[in-house]
Amino acid sequence: MITSEIKYLGNLRTECHHLASGTVIETDAPIDNKGKGERFSPTDLVATAYASCMMTIMGIYCNEHGIEMNTGIARVQKIMEANPRRIGKLIIEMDFSGNNWSELEAEKVLRAGKACPVAKTLGDNVEVEFLITV
């Protein structure tokens, strides 16, 4: 089954349709790569997907293990490299302090999140630094 359909709109912009839900996301090339930077760039979406995937897997883990997860905020900094142009590093700040997890719960939940599908997909190709508050 096809997940998405992407249309090139011109001027380094695309329109991405998630076929199952009808959700639409536009992308734009970043300013540092000849674009306007008016939308998420494709690499911004990859960086954002990493933290979003982690939080989703953490939520699933909590649901399956009777651990409350009522809040969480992530901030992602993407650092690009050249030759070849690619994502070189992500700095992911996560705050889960409102969940009142024990030290053991926090360790298990974070371990589950760090093993999310996006993390496994990127593997060792991208350095990831975590700054986590629990």
Order of alpha helices (4+ residues) and beta strands (2+ residues): beta-beta-beta-alpha-beta-beta-alpha-alpha-beta
